[in-house]
Amino acid sequence: MKKGLGILAKDWQGKRESYKIAIPKPTDHNFRLPSSDLSGDNALFIPVGTASGGIAEVVVDQVPFIK
């Protein structure tokens, strides 16, 4: 998964768990392509909506927590 998301091994050292969060209606939260202005990008960043490992990606604004 790390490779598919374009996460460098050195950036994920010691972190063992990963989570998938499903967001109902992401288009309700300013659904858009990522840009290099976002925090967390690295040298592998490609501004086309696909991570360097080939996985499609978008960003959304903060989504309210609902239990």
C-alpha positions as CSV (number, residue, x, y, z in Angstrom):
1,M,0.0,0.0,0.0
2,K,2.8,2.4,0.9
3,K,4.3,1.9,-2.6
4,G,1.0,2.4,-4.3
5,L,0.5,5.7,-2.4
6,G,4.0,6.9,-3.2
7,I,5.1,7.0,0.5
8,L,8.8,6.6,0.9
9,A,9.9,3.9,3.3
10,K,11.8,6.4,5.4
11,D,8.6,8.4,5.9
12,W,6.7,5.5,7.4
13,Q,9.3,4.0,9.8
14,G,7.8,2.5,13.0
15,K,4.2,3.0,11.9
16,R,2.6,-0.4,11.6
17,E,-1.1,0.4,11.1
18,S,-2.9,2.1,8.3
19,Y,-6.5,2.9,7.9
20,K,-9.0,3.3,5.2
21,I,-11.6,6.0,5.9
22,A,-14.7,5.9,3.7
23,I,-16.3,9.4,3.3
24,P,-19.9,9.3,2.2
25,K,-20.4,11.9,-0.6
26,P,-16.8,13.3,-0.8
27,T,-18.1,15.8,-3.4
28,D,-19.9,17.5,-0.5
29,H,-16.5,18.4,1.0
30,N,-14.7,20.3,-1.7
31,F,-13.5,17.2,-3.6
32,R,-10.4,18.2,-5.7
33,L,-7.1,17.1,-7.1
34,P,-4.2,17.4,-4.7
35,S,-1.6,20.1,-5.3
36,S,2.0,20.5,-4.1
37,D,0.8,23.3,-1.8
38,L,-0.5,20.6,0.6
39,S,1.5,19.4,3.6
40,G,2.7,15.8,3.3
41,D,3.8,15.8,-0.3
42,N,7.2,14.4,-1.1
43,A,9.7,14.2,-4.1
44,L,7.4,11.6,-5.7
45,F,4.4,14.0,-5.9
46,I,2.6,14.1,-9.3
47,P,-0.2,16.7,-9.6
48,V,-2.6,14.7,-11.7
49,G,-4.8,12.9,-9.2
50,T,-2.8,9.7,-9.2
51,A,-0.2,8.8,-6.6
52,S,3.3,7.9,-7.9
53,G,2.5,4.3,-7.2
54,G,-0.6,4.4,-9.5
55,I,-3.4,4.7,-6.9
56,A,-6.0,7.4,-7.7
57,E,-6.2,10.2,-5.1
58,V,-8.1,13.3,-4.2
59,V,-8.3,15.6,-1.2
60,V,-11.3,16.9,0.6
61,D,-11.8,19.6,3.3
62,Q,-12.1,18.4,6.9
63,V,-15.1,16.1,7.3
64,P,-17.0,16.3,10.6
65,F,-16.7,13.3,12.9
66,I,-20.0,11.3,13.1
67,K,-20.4,8.4,15.4
